[in-house]
Amino acid sequence: MPRALVTGITGQDGLYLAELLLDKGYEVYGLIRGQNNPKTDLVRRTVPGVRLLTGDLTDLSSLIRAMAVADPDEVYNLGAISFVAYSWENAHLTTEVTGKGVLNMLEAVRLHGGDDVSGVRFYQASSSEMFGRVQEVPQRETTLLWPRSPYGVAKVYGHYMTINYRESYGMHASSGILFNHESPRRGVEFVTRKVSRAVARIALGLQDGLVLGNLDARRDWGFAGDYVEAMWRMLQQPEADDYVVATGHTHSIRELLDVAFAHVGVDDWSGLVRHDAALLRPAEVDVLVGDASKAREVLGWTPRVRFEELVTMMVDADLTEQKERAGRGGGDG
């Protein structure tokens, strides 16, 4: 039975990846920060087969202990402070966790591997935010990185550190440069879930409107459940490498609103959405759209869920959740 250690197990990617690995017969260990982590129950409820370990990406000794207990064949480093807007508010913490946390995890894997450093395969969750002020469209693995947020800068550090450990020590260390990927499990602070949740609440009469920033921002959105399969496929390759994972299609926030509101029977949402300049990023990224040709050709990976399916899936999930909350007397939650 293969063994895997997943950091960031409480996030949407961690949960989908854990489900995938368990279905494939893995023994899965998940790293959780803090004994009273509020998302512990979510993990136990969603993926009860996962064994939880306490650890922190900023604490190398805790990662070494986790490696000793899990003794994994594969490590998936998904842990990060992943909300881009927050990274401007706390650039130092974002750097410690999202950047230097990668170094700590790589070092824990290297030390655990001993004389067989390539025996543990490592996956790093890199990000399309690394491209920032894009130097070519679409973006591919060789595109120059020009991050535009502290989050993006931290991800670039982790990305190059992963390449360095691969080249310096012979580690089987791969990076997935994932473009925006969403799901009903996405945190409510992210714009896709903010929209799907608000649309559901407006349709149910629980909310009057929605406040957003840049409605013209365009992203390459895919389904997180599809993208975790690409992660797994990377670690099954004989040689480690870096791969862009994307749909190759972009959509604007306005298109997101069109699909979401149309799904609940609202054709004109202009009176329901208000713009707030305070929600704009200090430095916006350009059009992010990925060229996933390499992932398609080498990994045999292609996305299955289309944009419209993704948005309606999220709205339906939020309709169900909000109806249940309202039924329990928590309609304003």
MOLIN-V422930 format. One record per residue. RES is the residue in three letters. SS is DSSP state (hx for helix, st for strand, lp for the rest). OMEGA is omega in degrees with one decimal (* if undefined). Layout:
res:RES ss:SS omega:OMEGA
res:RES ss:SS omega:OMEGA
//
This chain:
res:MET ss:lp omega:177.9
res:PRO ss:lp omega:-177.5
res:ARG ss:st omega:-179.4
res:ALA ss:st omega:173.3
res:LEU ss:st omega:-178.2
res:VAL ss:st omega:170.3
res:THR ss:st omega:-176.2
res:GLY ss:lp omega:-176.0
res:ILE ss:lp omega:-177.0
res:THR ss:lp omega:-179.4
res:GLY ss:lp omega:-178.8
res:GLN ss:hx omega:-179.2
res:ASP ss:hx omega:180.0
res:GLY ss:hx omega:-179.6
res:LEU ss:hx omega:178.6
res:TYR ss:hx omega:179.5
res:LEU ss:hx omega:179.0
res:ALA ss:hx omega:177.3
res:GLU ss:hx omega:-179.8
res:LEU ss:hx omega:-177.7
res:LEU ss:hx omega:178.4
res:LEU ss:hx omega:178.2
res:ASP ss:hx omega:179.7
res:LYS ss:lp omega:175.5
res:GLY ss:lp omega:178.7
res:TYR ss:lp omega:164.2
res:GLU ss:st omega:-170.1
res:VAL ss:st omega:174.7
res:TYR ss:st omega:179.2
res:GLY ss:st omega:-179.7
res:LEU ss:st omega:179.4
res:ILE ss:st omega:-179.5
res:ARG ss:lp omega:175.9
res:GLY ss:lp omega:-177.9
res:GLN ss:lp omega:-177.9
res:ASN ss:lp omega:179.4
res:ASN ss:lp omega:-175.8
res:PRO ss:lp omega:-178.6
res:LYS ss:lp omega:-179.8
res:THR ss:hx omega:-179.5
res:ASP ss:hx omega:178.0
res:LEU ss:hx omega:-179.6
res:VAL ss:hx omega:-178.1
res:ARG ss:hx omega:-179.9
res:ARG ss:hx omega:-174.8
res:THR ss:hx omega:-178.9
res:VAL ss:lp omega:-175.6
res:PRO ss:lp omega:-179.8
res:GLY ss:lp omega:-178.4
res:VAL ss:lp omega:175.4
res:ARG ss:st omega:-174.4
res:LEU ss:st omega:176.7
res:LEU ss:st omega:177.9
res:THR ss:st omega:179.3
res:GLY ss:lp omega:-177.1
res:ASP ss:lp omega:-178.6
res:LEU ss:lp omega:178.6
res:THR ss:lp omega:-176.2
res:ASP ss:lp omega:-176.1
res:LEU ss:hx omega:-177.4
res:SER ss:hx omega:179.3
res:SER ss:hx omega:178.9
res:LEU ss:hx omega:176.9
res:ILE ss:hx omega:177.6
res:ARG ss:hx omega:180.0
res:ALA ss:hx omega:177.7
res:MET ss:hx omega:-179.6
res:ALA ss:hx omega:-179.5
res:VAL ss:hx omega:-175.8
res:ALA ss:hx omega:-176.4
res:ASP ss:lp omega:-169.3
res:PRO ss:lp omega:169.3
res:ASP ss:lp omega:-178.0
res:GLU ss:st omega:176.1
res:VAL ss:st omega:178.1
res:TYR ss:st omega:-177.7
res:ASN ss:st omega:-179.7
res:LEU ss:lp omega:-175.9
res:GLY ss:lp omega:179.0
res:ALA ss:lp omega:164.3
res:ILE ss:lp omega:-162.6
res:SER ss:lp omega:-179.7
res:PHE ss:lp omega:-172.1
res:VAL ss:hx omega:-176.8
res:ALA ss:hx omega:-178.8
res:TYR ss:hx omega:-174.7
res:SER ss:hx omega:175.3
res:TRP ss:hx omega:-179.7
res:GLU ss:hx omega:-179.3
res:ASN ss:lp omega:-177.3
res:ALA ss:hx omega:-177.4
res:HIS ss:hx omega:179.8
res:LEU ss:hx omega:177.9
res:THR ss:hx omega:178.8
res:THR ss:hx omega:-179.1
res:GLU ss:hx omega:-174.1
res:VAL ss:hx omega:-172.3
res:THR ss:hx omega:178.9
res:GLY ss:hx omega:-176.0
res:LYS ss:hx omega:175.4
res:GLY ss:hx omega:177.1
res:VAL ss:hx omega:177.4
res:LEU ss:hx omega:179.4
res:ASN ss:hx omega:-178.6
res:MET ss:hx omega:177.1
res:LEU ss:hx omega:-178.9
res:GLU ss:hx omega:177.7
res:ALA ss:hx omega:178.2
res:VAL ss:hx omega:-179.4
res:ARG ss:hx omega:-179.8
res:LEU ss:hx omega:179.9
res:HIS ss:hx omega:-177.3
res:GLY ss:hx omega:178.7
res:GLY ss:lp omega:-177.9
res:ASP ss:lp omega:-179.6
res:ASP ss:lp omega:-171.8
res:VAL ss:hx omega:178.6
res:SER ss:hx omega:-178.2
res:GLY ss:hx omega:176.4
res:VAL ss:lp omega:-178.4
res:ARG ss:st omega:-170.5
res:PHE ss:st omega:175.1
res:TYR ss:st omega:175.5
res:GLN ss:st omega:178.4
res:ALA ss:st omega:173.7
res:SER ss:st omega:-169.4
res:SER ss:st omega:174.9
res:SER ss:hx omega:177.7
res:GLU ss:hx omega:177.2
res:MET ss:hx omega:-177.6
res:PHE ss:lp omega:173.3
res:GLY ss:lp omega:176.0
res:ARG ss:lp omega:-166.2
res:VAL ss:lp omega:-178.0
res:GLN ss:lp omega:173.0
res:GLU ss:lp omega:179.8
res:VAL ss:lp omega:-1.4
res:PRO ss:lp omega:179.6
res:GLN ss:st omega:178.1
res:ARG ss:lp omega:-174.4
res:GLU ss:lp omega:-175.7
res:THR ss:lp omega:-179.1
res:THR ss:lp omega:178.2
res:LEU ss:lp omega:179.9
res:LEU ss:lp omega:180.0
res:TRP ss:lp omega:-174.0
res:PRO ss:lp omega:-175.6
res:ARG ss:lp omega:177.5
res:SER ss:lp omega:175.1
res:PRO ss:hx omega:176.4
res:TYR ss:hx omega:-179.8
res:GLY ss:hx omega:178.4
res:VAL ss:hx omega:179.6
res:ALA ss:hx omega:178.8
res:LYS ss:hx omega:177.3
res:VAL ss:hx omega:177.9
res:TYR ss:hx omega:-179.6
res:GLY ss:hx omega:-179.6
res:HIS ss:hx omega:-178.5
res:TYR ss:hx omega:177.0
res:MET ss:hx omega:176.9
res:THR ss:hx omega:177.1
res:ILE ss:hx omega:-178.3
res:ASN ss:hx omega:178.6
res:TYR ss:hx omega:176.9
res:ARG ss:hx omega:-176.3
res:GLU ss:hx omega:-177.0
res:SER ss:hx omega:-172.8
res:TYR ss:hx omega:-178.9
res:GLY ss:lp omega:178.3
res:MET ss:lp omega:172.4
res:HIS ss:lp omega:-174.1
res:ALA ss:st omega:-178.4
res:SER ss:st omega:175.1
res:SER ss:st omega:172.3
res:GLY ss:st omega:178.7
res:ILE ss:st omega:-173.6
res:LEU ss:st omega:172.0
res:PHE ss:lp omega:-172.0
res:ASN ss:lp omega:178.7
res:HIS ss:st omega:-168.5
res:GLU ss:st omega:178.2
res:SER ss:lp omega:173.9
res:PRO ss:lp omega:179.7
res:ARG ss:lp omega:179.8
res:ARG ss:lp omega:178.3
res:GLY ss:lp omega:-175.5
res:VAL ss:lp omega:178.1
res:GLU ss:lp omega:179.9
res:PHE ss:lp omega:-168.9
res:VAL ss:hx omega:-179.2
res:THR ss:hx omega:-179.7
res:ARG ss:hx omega:175.7
res:LYS ss:hx omega:179.2
res:VAL ss:hx omega:-175.8
res:SER ss:hx omega:179.8
res:ARG ss:hx omega:-180.0
res:ALA ss:hx omega:179.1
res:VAL ss:hx omega:178.4
res:ALA ss:hx omega:-178.5
res:ARG ss:hx omega:176.9
res:ILE ss:hx omega:179.8
res:ALA ss:hx omega:-178.1
res:LEU ss:lp omega:179.3
res:GLY ss:lp omega:-177.7
res:LEU ss:lp omega:-175.5
res:GLN ss:lp omega:-176.3
res:ASP ss:lp omega:-175.6
res:GLY ss:lp omega:-172.8
res:LEU ss:st omega:179.7
res:VAL ss:st omega:-177.9
res:LEU ss:st omega:178.3
res:GLY ss:lp omega:-174.9
res:ASN ss:lp omega:-178.5
res:LEU ss:lp omega:-177.5
res:ASP ss:lp omega:177.8
res:ALA ss:lp omega:-178.9
res:ARG ss:st omega:179.0
res:ARG ss:st omega:174.9
res:ASP ss:lp omega:-173.4
res:TRP ss:lp omega:174.6
res:GLY ss:st omega:-177.8
res:PHE ss:st omega:-177.5
res:ALA ss:hx omega:179.6
res:GLY ss:hx omega:175.4
res:ASP ss:hx omega:-171.4
res:TYR ss:hx omega:179.8
res:VAL ss:hx omega:176.4
res:GLU ss:hx omega:176.9
res:ALA ss:hx omega:177.9
res:MET ss:hx omega:-177.7
res:TRP ss:hx omega:-178.9
res:ARG ss:hx omega:178.6
res:MET ss:hx omega:-176.5
res:LEU ss:lp omega:175.6
res:GLN ss:lp omega:-179.3
res:GLN ss:lp omega:178.5
res:PRO ss:lp omega:179.5
res:GLU ss:lp omega:177.8
res:ALA ss:lp omega:-179.8
res:ASP ss:lp omega:180.0
res:ASP ss:st omega:-174.8
res:TYR ss:st omega:168.3
res:VAL ss:st omega:177.7
res:VAL ss:st omega:-172.2
res:ALA ss:lp omega:177.1
res:THR ss:lp omega:-176.7
res:GLY ss:lp omega:179.8
res:HIS ss:lp omega:177.3
res:THR ss:lp omega:176.5
res:HIS ss:st omega:179.6
res:SER ss:st omega:174.8
res:ILE ss:hx omega:178.1
res:ARG ss:hx omega:177.9
res:GLU ss:hx omega:176.1
res:LEU ss:hx omega:178.5
res:LEU ss:hx omega:178.9
res:ASP ss:hx omega:-176.4
res:VAL ss:hx omega:-176.8
res:ALA ss:hx omega:-179.0
res:PHE ss:hx omega:178.5
res:ALA ss:hx omega:-178.7
res:HIS ss:hx omega:177.8
res:VAL ss:lp omega:173.0
res:GLY ss:lp omega:178.8
res:VAL ss:lp omega:-178.0
res:ASP ss:lp omega:-179.0
res:ASP ss:lp omega:-176.3
res:TRP ss:lp omega:-172.7
res:SER ss:lp omega:179.8
res:GLY ss:lp omega:-177.1
res:LEU ss:lp omega:-176.2
res:VAL ss:st omega:179.6
res:ARG ss:st omega:179.0
res:HIS ss:st omega:177.4
res:ASP ss:lp omega:-177.7
res:ALA ss:hx omega:-179.8
res:ALA ss:hx omega:-179.0
res:LEU ss:hx omega:178.8
res:LEU ss:lp omega:177.2
res:ARG ss:lp omega:174.5
res:PRO ss:lp omega:177.1
res:ALA ss:lp omega:-176.8
res:GLU ss:lp omega:174.5
res:VAL ss:lp omega:177.9
res:ASP ss:lp omega:-178.3
res:VAL ss:lp omega:178.1
res:LEU ss:lp omega:175.9
res:VAL ss:lp omega:-171.4
res:GLY ss:st omega:172.4
res:ASP ss:lp omega:-176.0
res:ALA ss:lp omega:-178.8
res:SER ss:hx omega:-178.0
res:LYS ss:hx omega:178.4
res:ALA ss:hx omega:179.8
res:ARG ss:hx omega:-174.7
res:GLU ss:hx omega:-176.0
res:VAL ss:hx omega:-175.2
res:LEU ss:hx omega:-174.4
res:GLY ss:lp omega:-176.3
res:TRP ss:lp omega:170.9
res:THR ss:lp omega:177.9
res:PRO ss:lp omega:-178.1
res:ARG ss:lp omega:-175.2
res:VAL ss:lp omega:179.4
res:ARG ss:lp omega:-176.1
res:PHE ss:hx omega:-178.0
res:GLU ss:hx omega:178.0
res:GLU ss:hx omega:-179.7
res:LEU ss:hx omega:-177.3
res:VAL ss:hx omega:-179.6
res:THR ss:hx omega:175.5
res:MET ss:hx omega:-178.9
res:MET ss:hx omega:178.6
res:VAL ss:hx omega:179.8
res:ASP ss:hx omega:179.8
res:ALA ss:hx omega:179.6
res:ASP ss:hx omega:174.1
res:LEU ss:hx omega:179.0
res:THR ss:hx omega:-178.5
res:GLU ss:hx omega:-177.1
res:GLN ss:hx omega:175.1
res:LYS ss:hx omega:179.0
res:GLU ss:hx omega:178.9
res:ARG ss:hx omega:179.8
res:ALA ss:hx omega:179.4
res:GLY ss:hx omega:178.8
res:ARG ss:lp omega:-179.1
res:GLY ss:lp omega:178.9
res:GLY ss:lp omega:-173.9
res:GLY ss:lp omega:-178.6
res:ASP ss:lp omega:-177.9
res:GLY ss:lp omega:*
//
